[in-house]
Amino acid sequence: MVKKLFMIAALCAVTAPAFASDAARAAAKQVIELKDGSTLYVFKDGKMSMENKYGRSMRMKPGHVMETKDGQKIMMHGDEVMRLDSLLQEGHQGN
């Protein structure tokens, strides 16, 4: 019984970041997958924010160069950590 509960908890923990990013994906103009497993969100105003491979928003310095999965280079413009963090939290709350 304990093993079943542990398995359910583990599966929920793995799928939570996928649900959390739905609100962020809806708010972004463009979503770009990066080579290191991170996700770059480009908002309508041209500013960007980054989500690490674990589903958490992360701070990036403007001008930092990132590489997409297909090998293109993108330079960071803006650092909208709080915007993305609130969108990710919104996804966790189910709003």
N, C-alpha and C positions, 0 to 999 in steps of 0.2 A: 504494500500500500504506500509506504514511504517512497519507494522507488518510482511509482507512478506519479505521485505528487511532484517529486523532483524533476521528472521528465517534462511534465506540464509547465512547471516554472521555467525550466531551461528553454523550452520552445517559445514561451511568451517573451522571454528576455531577448531572444534572437530576432523575433519578428517586430518588436516594438519600434526600432529605428525606421523600419520600412513604412509604418503608419505615420510616424512623426514627420517624415519629410513630405507627406502629401500636401500639407498646408504650405510648406515652403515652395514646393514645385508649382503650386497654383499661383503663388504670388510672384514668382520669377518670370522674367521674359524669356530667359534661356537657362538651361541646366546642362552643365558640361562635366562629364566624367573624366577624372584625372588619372594619370598613370599610377600613382601611389595608392589608389583606391578612394581618394577624397572626391568630393563633389563641389563644383564651383557654381554658384548661383549668380546670375547677372540680372539685376532688377531693371525696371522700366526707365529709371533715371540714369542708368549706366554704371551705377555703383555695384560692387561685387561683395560677396561673402562666401566663406568656405566652410564646408562640413567635413569633418574627418571620417575615416572609414568606420568609426564606431557610432556615428550619428550625432556627434557634438559639434557645435559651432566652434571655430578656432580663429584666433587673431592672426592676421597676415599684414605685413608692412606694405603700404602702397609702393608699387614699382617692383615687387617680388615677381620673378618669372616662374611660371608653372608649366608643366608639360601635360598635354592631353593624352588619352589612350592611343590616339592615332599619330602622335609625335609632334603635333603643332605646339608652338610656344605662345603663352598668353601672359600679359603683364597685369598685375593686380591694380585696380583702380578703386580707391575708397576702401573702407574696412567696416562693413555693416554687420559687426558681430552681434550687436543687440537686436537688430532687426531680424536676423536669422534665428537667434536664440529664442525670441518671443514666438516666431512662427513654429519652431520645433516644439516648444512648450505647448502651444495651441494644439498641435497634432497629438501630443500625449494626453491632453485633457479631453480630447474627443469633440472639441468645438468646431 
